[in-house]
Amino acid sequence: MKQFVHIFGLFAFLLSFTVQVQAQEPASSELYLTLKSKDSLLFDAAFNRCDIETMETLFTEDFEFYHDKGGFTEGRSEFLKPTREDCAKRDPSAPQNSKRILIDGSLEVYPLKKDGAIYGAIQHGIHRFEFLNDKNEYQKGDVAKFTHVWMLVDGTWKIKRELSYDHHLMVDGKTIEVISVADSVLNKYEGNYSSPQVGSVQIKKESGTLLLITEKMQATLYPKSEDTFFMKERPVLFKFVASESGNIVKMQIIEDNTVVDEAKRE
């Protein structure tokens, strides 16, 4: 109930802005450039430098975060806690585990005014993420939309509310949709496989998806079709191949429309 109240309050809060929001700021305006710089500073501190002190200056103490997959987080300290813990374990000499890339031309800024004076702004944009794989190569991950409600607090811009939503994986510029597959189909793929690159691979059924387990990793595979699955973390497809008799004989791993590995059914 508490989370519902927060979400309801947020939408009421944003709805109240509609009568006050001005036209979109031109990309050359001081406000647009200031908040674009703040956006860059925020994600550079979070992804590149593990600079928690800088991040703390960019959020109000009563900051609220709404994520379409990660849920609701209340308060600046609670929001920064996972980042603080991850940064404490990070090797400064190692490459960063993930990257955030702002989509060119997607950033929009709308000023919020009262009695003609700016007291805040709504910033909206689209960004994508890349993650290191087990070969230390960056792979494309989710694309998502974000909306920041910035407030002027004692002359300093701070984020009071953030919405992160419409997370989805794109392959070849197209969104992959998760479909529903019958348990009888998923049952066919369960078992042990052997791959030249990663060794032993186990496939298990789990709540309408498949769970891929190796010695070094575990990942959920979502159905794209009855015989082809994908990971949400990176643009990789897993296609199960059957013999003429209908028995599953192998699983193909496909990247950029190319079979990069095959795991044979044991």
Buried (B, 14 or more C-beta within 10 A) or exposed (E): EEEEEBEEEBEEEBEEEEEEBEEBBEEEEEBBBBBBEBBEBBBEBBBEBBBBEBBBBBBBEEBBBBBEEEEBBBBBEEBBEEBEEEBEEEEEEEEBEEBBBBEEEEBBBBBBEEEEEEBBBBBBBBBBBBBBBEEEEBBBBBBBBBBBBBBBEEEEBBBBBBBBEEBBBBBEEEEBEBEEBEEEEBEBBBBEBBBEEBEEBBBBBEEBBBBBBBEEEEBBBBBBEEBBBBBBBBBBBBBBEEEEEEEBBBBBBBBEEEEEBBBBBE
